[in-house]
Amino acid sequence: MSETTQYETVIGLEIHVQLKTVTKMFCGCGLSFGEPPNTRTCPVCLGLPGALPVANAEAVHYGLMIGMALGSKLADRSIFHRKNYYYPDLPKGYQISQFDEPLCLGGQLGDVRIHRVHLEEDAAKLVHVGASGRLHASDASIVDFNRGGTPLAEIVTEPDLRDATAAAEWLRMLRTTLRALGVSDVNMEEGSLRCDANISIRPVGQAEFGTKTELKNMNSFRFIERGIRAEVARQTAIVQGGGRVEQETLHFDPRTEQITSLRSKEEAHDYRYFPEPDLTPVGITTEMLDRARAALPELPLARAERLEREHGLSEESAHLLAFRSELGDYFEAAYAGNGGVEPQPLANWIANELVARIGADVDPKDSKVAPGALAKLVSMVGAKEVTGAGARQVLDKLVADGGDPAAIVEAEGLGAVGGADSLGPIVEAALAANPDVAEKLRGGDMKPVGVIVGYVMKETKGRADGKEVTRLVREQLGL
């Protein structure tokens, strides 16, 4: 193909979600993170002969909740399979997973369709040890079986994503949804949310998919974006050079930006799936469905739609508040506590001014700014009792010490100066002090009005309303 050919990226994601149950998927061992190696194990999760698995009912419950949240078709009957492959972190020589009768089929989140959601057990964890930090012949790999058997929900999307940024943004949407469900901690740093990306390219306008590769176990949004971009660039260079992309499983090293091959990518038949003989099929009862449905909270997309509908918020503000639930909770508490505040300005002050002061990772309910106090401050701005600049000074004090915004305005002398009686003489003095600016304004050029506004702001210590100053300028000059 010509180097001028334009290529389209095609991305599908496979997301592994560690479920927040008390015990593992098929045994009674408690879940573990950060504990001494091999302290949460038993004959079942170690794959010892004669040990029999029992499916975790709570994991099935969480799987049903995920399927409902994604709009999937829930199975009446679901079975577990043995997925056969050999790897050091797989003690039985197979993984108990689901194949052709998964718990959930289909569904959609945002613009991305869901192919399936199924349950399985996690593998153990390989730990590479060595003074160099890289594995050499003198170093070793050890296996920590604490993680082995942890219940996973694997969510597989259709290949609906078209670029790295969209993939990361959609994954953020999914993580927020799962967090709202309460089925997982979805902590990517701790590995409770891991993502594989299936990536291919094709000429723009071509319907047929290209050969896909799989990037494994990416555990941060930045990692995912960088890895996908690097793989797209690699595939593009291969195709433009006249080569063919090989179907394989890959690793992206974020330190070096290098992609290396792990193995040829397997197909389903490579795993020799067959039904797990030690587990009975899972029959989904009406009681199980009712329990899962009753446990569903308001989901982020539904909340965003409600915030737009009920409060007239912009789509951008509604999505921000819905998908950062702590901001949405704070907004609704603030609005409920002050019926006179306008919703959109309140949302803007929370998302911009408050977050900028307390930090993006801080829940505003943990700050010293009570929701009602911020709502009152925004109401005062709307009523022109305090200017935006003055309100920002008040917010600084609320963040530092808390308190009542009206009392701070009174104590600090930050009340707005407005009206012709108060501002008229100051505007008149500003025009007299800047006759060249006044002449340009009389000629219809309003660009230099900022000079007059700045003069008035200095005289009033930022307590004047800029729009009112501009109105008075026009009035005094007969414009």
C-alpha positions as CSV (number, residue, x, y, z in Angstrom):
1,M,0.0,0.0,0.0
2,S,1.1,3.6,-0.6
3,E,2.6,5.6,2.2
4,T,-0.1,8.2,1.5
5,T,-2.9,5.7,2.4
6,Q,-4.9,6.8,5.4
7,Y,-5.5,4.2,8.1
8,E,-8.2,3.8,10.6
9,T,-7.5,2.3,14.0
10,V,-9.8,-0.4,15.3
11,I,-9.7,-1.2,19.1
12,G,-11.6,-3.6,21.3
13,L,-11.0,-3.9,25.0
14,E,-10.9,-6.8,27.4
15,I,-11.2,-5.6,31.0
16,H,-10.5,-7.8,34.0
17,V,-12.3,-6.6,37.1
18,Q,-11.4,-8.1,40.5
19,L,-14.7,-8.5,42.3
20,K,-15.0,-7.2,45.9
21,T,-16.2,-10.4,47.5
22,V,-15.0,-11.7,50.9
23,T,-13.5,-14.9,49.6
24,K,-12.1,-16.3,46.4
25,M,-14.0,-17.6,43.4
26,F,-14.0,-21.3,44.2
27,C,-12.7,-21.6,47.7
28,G,-13.0,-20.1,51.2
29,C,-9.7,-18.2,51.2
30,G,-10.0,-14.5,51.9
31,L,-8.9,-12.0,49.3
32,S,-5.5,-10.5,49.8
33,F,-3.5,-7.4,48.7
34,G,-0.1,-6.6,50.1
35,E,0.1,-9.5,52.5
36,P,3.1,-11.8,52.9
37,P,3.3,-14.2,49.9
38,N,1.4,-17.5,50.0
39,T,-0.5,-16.8,53.2
40,R,-4.0,-16.9,51.6
41,T,-4.0,-20.3,50.0
42,C,-5.7,-23.7,50.4
43,P,-5.8,-27.1,48.5
44,V,-8.4,-25.7,46.1
45,C,-6.7,-22.6,44.9
46,L,-3.3,-24.4,44.9
47,G,-4.8,-27.0,42.6
48,L,-4.0,-30.0,44.8
49,P,-5.4,-33.4,43.8
50,G,-8.8,-34.2,45.2
51,A,-9.7,-30.6,46.1
52,L,-13.1,-29.6,44.7
53,P,-14.2,-26.0,43.8
54,V,-17.5,-24.4,44.8
55,A,-18.7,-21.3,42.9
56,N,-18.9,-18.1,44.9
57,A,-22.6,-17.0,45.0
58,E,-21.7,-13.3,45.7
59,A,-19.5,-13.2,42.6
60,V,-22.4,-14.4,40.5
61,H,-24.5,-11.7,42.2
62,Y,-22.0,-9.0,41.2
63,G,-21.8,-10.4,37.7
64,L,-25.5,-10.1,37.3
65,M,-25.3,-6.5,38.6
66,I,-22.7,-5.6,36.0
67,G,-24.7,-7.2,33.3
68,M,-27.8,-5.2,34.3
69,A,-25.8,-2.0,34.4
70,L,-24.5,-2.6,30.9
71,G,-27.9,-3.6,29.5
72,S,-26.7,-7.2,28.8
73,K,-28.9,-10.2,28.2
74,L,-28.6,-12.3,31.3
75,A,-28.4,-16.1,30.9
76,D,-31.0,-18.4,32.4
77,R,-28.2,-21.0,32.7
78,S,-24.5,-20.5,32.7
79,I,-21.7,-23.0,32.9
80,F,-18.0,-22.9,33.8
81,H,-15.3,-24.3,31.5
82,R,-11.7,-25.3,31.8
83,K,-9.4,-23.0,29.8
84,N,-6.3,-25.2,29.3
85,Y,-2.8,-23.6,29.1
86,Y,0.4,-24.0,31.0
87,Y,2.0,-21.1,32.8
88,P,3.9,-21.0,36.1
89,D,1.2,-18.8,37.7
90,L,-1.6,-21.3,37.0
91,P,-1.3,-24.1,39.5
92,K,-3.9,-26.5,38.0
93,G,-2.5,-26.1,34.4
94,Y,-5.9,-24.6,33.5
95,Q,-8.1,-21.7,34.5
96,I,-11.7,-22.0,35.4
97,S,-13.5,-19.6,33.2
98,Q,-16.6,-19.4,30.9
99,F,-16.8,-20.1,27.2
100,D,-19.9,-20.5,25.2
101,E,-22.5,-20.0,27.9
102,P,-21.3,-16.9,29.8
103,L,-23.3,-15.1,32.4
104,C,-24.1,-12.0,30.2
105,L,-24.2,-11.4,26.5
106,G,-24.5,-8.1,24.6
107,G,-25.2,-4.7,26.1
108,Q,-23.7,-1.2,25.6
109,L,-22.1,1.6,27.6
110,G,-22.0,5.0,25.9
111,D,-21.2,4.4,22.2
112,V,-19.4,1.1,22.8
113,R,-21.2,-2.2,22.5
114,I,-20.5,-5.0,24.9
115,H,-19.8,-8.4,23.5
116,R,-20.0,-10.4,26.7
117,V,-19.4,-10.4,30.5
118,H,-18.2,-13.7,32.1
119,L,-16.8,-14.9,35.4
120,E,-13.5,-16.6,36.0
121,E,-10.7,-16.9,38.5
122,D,-7.5,-14.8,38.5
123,A,-4.1,-16.4,38.1
124,A,-1.4,-16.2,40.8
125,K,1.3,-13.4,40.6
126,L,4.8,-13.8,39.3
127,V,7.4,-11.8,41.1
128,H,10.7,-11.3,39.4
129,V,13.6,-10.9,41.8
130,G,17.2,-9.7,41.2
131,A,19.5,-6.9,42.1
132,S,19.4,-5.4,38.6
133,G,15.6,-5.0,38.5
134,R,15.7,-7.0,35.2
135,L,15.6,-10.7,35.0
136,H,19.0,-12.3,34.3
137,A,20.2,-15.9,34.4
138,S,21.4,-15.4,38.0
139,D,18.0,-14.0,39.1
140,A,14.7,-15.8,39.7
141,S,11.0,-15.6,39.4
142,I,8.8,-16.7,42.3
143,V,5.1,-17.3,42.5
144,D,2.8,-15.7,45.0
145,F,-0.5,-17.7,45.1
146,N,-2.4,-15.2,47.2
147,R,-4.0,-13.7,44.2
148,G,-4.7,-17.1,42.5
149,G,-8.5,-17.8,42.5
150,T,-9.6,-14.2,43.1
151,P,-13.0,-13.8,41.4
152,L,-12.9,-11.8,38.1
153,A,-15.5,-10.4,35.8
154,E,-14.1,-10.1,32.3
155,I,-15.9,-7.5,30.2
156,V,-15.2,-7.8,26.5
157,T,-16.2,-5.0,24.1
158,E,-16.9,-5.0,20.4
159,P,-14.2,-3.3,18.3
160,D,-16.0,0.0,18.4
161,L,-13.2,2.3,19.5
162,R,-11.1,4.3,17.0
163,D,-8.3,5.9,18.9
164,A,-6.2,5.7,22.0
165,T,-7.8,8.8,23.7
166,A,-11.3,7.4,23.2
167,A,-10.3,4.1,24.6
168,A,-8.9,5.6,27.8
169,E,-12.0,7.9,28.2
170,W,-14.4,5.0,27.7
171,L,-12.4,2.9,30.3
172,R,-12.8,5.8,32.7
173,M,-16.5,5.7,32.1
174,L,-16.6,2.0,32.8
175,R,-14.5,2.3,36.0
176,T,-16.9,5.0,37.3
177,T,-19.8,2.8,36.6
178,L,-18.3,-0.2,38.3
179,R,-17.3,1.9,41.3
180,A,-20.9,3.2,41.6
181,L,-22.1,-0.4,41.5
182,G,-19.8,-1.2,44.4
183,V,-18.7,-4.5,42.9
184,S,-15.0,-3.7,42.8
185,D,-12.4,-1.2,44.2
186,V,-11.4,-0.7,40.5
187,N,-8.0,0.4,41.7
188,M,-5.7,0.1,38.6
189,E,-2.5,0.6,40.7
190,E,-3.4,-2.4,42.8
191,G,-4.4,-4.5,39.8
192,S,-8.1,-4.7,40.6
193,L,-8.8,-3.3,37.2
194,R,-6.6,-4.4,34.3
195,C,-7.1,-3.9,30.6
196,D,-6.0,-5.7,27.4
197,A,-6.4,-4.0,24.1
198,N,-7.0,-5.8,20.7
199,I,-5.6,-3.4,18.0
200,S,-5.6,-3.5,14.3
201,I,-5.5,-1.0,11.4
202,R,-7.2,-0.9,8.1
203,P,-7.4,1.6,5.1
204,V,-10.0,4.2,5.7
205,G,-13.3,3.1,4.1
206,Q,-12.4,-0.6,4.2
207,A,-15.0,-2.8,6.0
208,E,-12.8,-5.8,6.6
209,F,-10.7,-5.8,9.8
210,G,-7.0,-6.0,9.7
211,T,-4.9,-8.5,11.6
212,K,-5.1,-7.7,15.3
213,T,-2.6,-7.8,18.1
214,E,-3.2,-7.8,21.8
215,L,-1.5,-5.5,24.3
216,K,-1.6,-7.2,27.7
217,N,-2.2,-6.1,31.3
218,M,-2.1,-2.3,31.1
219,N,-2.8,-0.8,34.5
220,S,-3.2,3.0,34.0
221,F,-5.0,5.2,31.7
222,R,-1.8,6.9,30.6
223,F,-0.2,3.5,30.0
224,I,-3.2,2.5,27.9
225,E,-3.0,5.6,25.7
226,R,0.7,5.4,25.2
227,G,0.7,1.7,24.5
228,I,-2.1,1.9,21.9
229,R,-0.4,4.8,20.1
230,A,2.9,2.9,20.0
231,E,1.3,-0.2,18.6
232,V,-0.7,1.7,16.0
233,A,2.6,3.4,14.9
234,R,4.3,0.0,14.8
235,Q,1.6,-1.6,12.7
236,T,1.4,1.4,10.3
237,A,5.2,1.3,9.7
238,I,5.0,-2.5,9.0
239,V,2.2,-2.1,6.5
240,Q,3.6,1.0,4.8
241,G,6.9,-0.9,4.5
242,G,5.2,-3.7,2.6
243,G,5.1,-6.2,5.5
244,R,2.3,-8.0,7.2
245,V,1.2,-7.6,10.8
246,E,1.4,-10.9,12.7
247,Q,-1.3,-11.9,15.1
248,E,0.5,-12.0,18.5
249,T,0.3,-11.0,22.1
250,L,2.5,-8.0,23.0
251,H,4.0,-6.2,26.0
252,F,4.4,-2.4,26.1
253,D,7.2,-1.1,28.3
254,P,6.3,2.4,29.4
255,R,9.8,3.2,30.4
256,T,11.3,2.6,27.0
257,E,8.2,3.0,24.8
258,Q,9.2,-0.4,23.3
259,I,6.8,-3.1,22.3
260,T,8.0,-6.7,22.5
261,S,6.4,-10.0,21.6
262,L,5.2,-12.4,24.3
263,R,3.8,-15.2,22.2
264,S,1.6,-15.8,19.2
265,K,-2.0,-14.9,20.0
266,E,-4.1,-17.8,20.8
267,E,-7.5,-18.7,19.3
268,A,-10.3,-20.3,21.3
269,H,-9.5,-23.8,20.0
270,D,-5.9,-23.4,21.4
271,Y,-7.3,-23.5,24.9
272,R,-9.2,-26.8,24.4
273,Y,-12.2,-25.5,26.4
274,F,-14.4,-28.2,27.9
275,P,-17.1,-27.9,30.7
276,E,-15.7,-28.0,34.2
277,P,-16.7,-31.4,35.5
278,D,-16.4,-30.5,39.2
279,L,-19.0,-27.6,39.0
280,T,-22.7,-27.8,38.3
281,P,-24.3,-25.3,35.9
282,V,-25.4,-22.0,37.5
283,G,-29.2,-21.6,37.3
284,I,-30.2,-18.0,37.4
285,T,-33.4,-17.7,39.5
286,T,-36.0,-14.9,39.8
287,E,-34.8,-14.3,43.3
288,M,-31.2,-13.8,42.1
289,L,-32.4,-11.3,39.5
290,D,-34.6,-9.4,41.9
291,R,-31.7,-9.2,44.4
292,A,-29.3,-7.8,41.8
293,R,-31.9,-5.4,40.5
294,A,-32.6,-4.1,43.9
295,A,-28.9,-3.5,44.6
296,L,-28.5,-1.3,41.5
297,P,-27.8,2.4,42.3
298,E,-28.4,5.3,40.0
299,L,-25.8,4.8,37.3
300,P,-23.5,7.7,36.1
301,L,-25.0,7.9,32.6
302,A,-28.5,8.0,34.1
303,R,-27.4,10.6,36.7
304,A,-25.9,12.8,33.9
305,E,-29.2,12.7,32.0
306,R,-31.1,13.6,35.2
307,L,-28.9,16.5,36.0
308,E,-29.4,17.9,32.5
309,R,-33.1,17.3,32.6
310,E,-33.9,18.5,36.1
311,H,-31.3,21.3,36.5
312,G,-30.7,22.4,33.0
313,L,-27.0,21.8,33.3
314,S,-24.8,21.7,30.2
315,E,-23.9,18.2,28.9
316,E,-20.3,18.8,29.9
317,S,-21.1,19.9,33.5
318,A,-23.7,17.1,33.9
319,H,-21.2,14.4,32.8
320,L,-18.4,15.8,35.0
321,L,-20.6,15.8,38.1
322,A,-22.1,12.3,37.3
323,F,-18.8,10.6,36.5
324,R,-17.0,12.2,39.5
325,S,-19.7,11.1,41.9
326,E,-18.1,13.0,44.9
327,L,-18.6,16.3,43.0
328,G,-22.1,15.3,42.0
329,D,-23.0,14.5,45.6
330,Y,-21.6,17.8,46.7
331,F,-23.5,19.7,44.0
332,E,-26.8,18.1,45.0
333,A,-26.3,18.7,48.7
334,A,-25.4,22.4,47.9
335,Y,-28.4,22.9,45.6
336,A,-30.8,21.3,48.1
337,G,-29.6,23.5,50.8
338,N,-30.1,26.8,48.9
339,G,-33.1,26.9,46.6
340,G,-32.2,30.3,45.3
341,V,-28.9,29.4,43.7
342,E,-28.7,28.9,40.0
343,P,-27.6,25.4,39.1
344,Q,-25.2,26.1,36.3
345,P,-23.1,28.8,38.1
346,L,-23.1,26.5,41.1
347,A,-21.7,23.6,39.0
348,N,-19.1,25.9,37.5
349,W,-17.9,27.1,40.9
350,I,-17.6,23.5,42.2
351,A,-15.8,22.1,39.1
352,N,-13.5,25.1,38.6
353,E,-13.0,27.3,41.6
354,L,-13.5,24.8,44.4
355,V,-11.6,21.9,42.8
356,A,-8.7,24.2,41.9
357,R,-8.3,25.1,45.6
358,I,-8.8,21.8,47.3
359,G,-7.1,19.6,44.7
360,A,-8.6,17.2,42.1
361,D,-8.1,14.2,44.3
362,V,-9.9,15.6,47.4
363,D,-13.6,14.8,48.0
364,P,-15.1,18.3,48.6
365,K,-17.2,16.9,51.5
366,D,-13.9,16.5,53.3
367,S,-13.0,20.1,52.9
368,K,-13.9,23.0,55.2
369,V,-16.3,24.4,52.6
370,A,-19.8,23.3,53.6
371,P,-22.1,22.7,50.6
372,G,-24.5,25.3,51.8
373,A,-21.8,27.9,52.3
374,L,-20.7,27.6,48.7
375,A,-24.3,27.7,47.4
376,K,-24.8,30.9,49.5
377,L,-21.6,32.5,48.0
378,V,-22.7,31.7,44.4
379,S,-26.1,33.1,45.2
380,M,-24.5,36.3,46.4
381,V,-22.5,36.6,43.2
382,G,-25.8,36.1,41.2
383,A,-27.5,38.8,43.3
384,K,-24.4,41.2,42.7
385,E,-23.8,41.4,46.5
386,V,-20.2,40.4,45.8
387,T,-18.2,40.4,42.6
388,G,-16.6,37.3,41.1
389,A,-13.2,38.6,42.2
390,G,-14.4,39.3,45.7
391,A,-16.1,35.9,45.9
392,R,-12.9,34.1,45.0
393,Q,-11.3,35.9,48.0
394,V,-14.1,34.7,50.1
395,L,-13.7,31.1,48.8
396,D,-10.0,31.2,49.7
397,K,-11.0,32.0,53.3
398,L,-13.7,29.3,53.3
399,V,-11.2,26.7,52.1
400,A,-8.7,27.7,54.8
401,D,-11.1,28.2,57.8
402,G,-14.7,27.4,56.8
403,G,-17.4,29.8,57.9
404,D,-20.3,31.9,56.6
405,P,-19.6,33.7,53.3
406,A,-21.9,36.7,54.2
407,A,-20.0,37.2,57.5
408,I,-16.6,37.1,55.6
409,V,-17.9,39.6,53.0
410,E,-18.9,41.9,55.9
411,A,-15.7,41.5,57.9
412,E,-13.4,41.9,55.0
413,G,-15.3,44.7,53.3
414,L,-15.8,42.7,50.1
415,G,-19.3,43.7,49.3
416,A,-19.9,44.8,45.7
417,V,-20.0,48.5,44.9
418,G,-22.8,49.1,42.4
419,G,-25.3,51.5,41.1
420,A,-24.9,54.9,39.5
421,D,-24.7,56.7,42.8
422,S,-21.7,54.8,44.0
423,L,-19.9,54.0,40.7
424,G,-20.9,57.0,38.6
425,P,-18.4,59.4,40.1
426,I,-15.6,56.9,39.9
427,V,-16.4,56.1,36.2
428,E,-16.4,59.8,35.5
429,A,-13.0,60.3,37.1
430,A,-11.7,57.3,35.2
431,L,-12.8,58.9,31.9
432,A,-11.3,62.2,32.8
433,A,-8.0,60.6,33.7
434,N,-7.9,58.8,30.4
435,P,-9.1,61.3,27.7
436,D,-7.5,59.3,24.8
437,V,-9.4,56.2,25.8
438,A,-12.6,58.2,26.2
439,E,-12.1,59.6,22.7
440,K,-11.7,56.1,21.2
441,L,-14.8,54.9,23.0
442,R,-16.8,57.9,21.7
443,G,-15.7,56.9,18.2
444,G,-17.3,53.4,18.7
445,D,-14.1,51.5,19.5
446,M,-15.0,49.6,22.8
447,K,-11.7,47.6,23.0
448,P,-10.0,50.1,25.4
449,V,-12.9,50.0,27.9
450,G,-10.8,47.6,29.9
451,V,-8.6,50.5,30.9
452,I,-11.6,52.3,32.4
453,V,-12.8,49.1,34.1
454,G,-9.3,48.5,35.5
455,Y,-9.2,52.0,36.9
456,V,-12.5,51.6,38.7
457,M,-11.5,48.1,40.0
458,K,-8.4,49.6,41.5
459,E,-10.3,52.4,43.1
460,T,-12.9,50.0,44.5
461,K,-10.4,47.3,45.5
462,G,-12.0,44.9,43.1
463,R,-15.5,45.4,44.4
464,A,-17.1,46.8,41.3
465,D,-19.0,44.8,38.8
466,G,-17.3,45.0,35.4
467,K,-20.6,44.8,33.4
468,E,-22.1,47.6,35.5
469,V,-18.9,49.8,34.9
470,T,-19.2,49.2,31.1
471,R,-22.9,50.2,31.2
472,L,-22.1,53.4,33.0
473,V,-19.3,54.2,30.6
474,R,-21.8,53.9,27.7
475,E,-24.3,56.0,29.6
476,Q,-21.9,58.8,30.5
477,L,-20.6,59.0,26.9
478,G,-24.0,58.8,25.3
479,L,-23.3,55.6,23.5
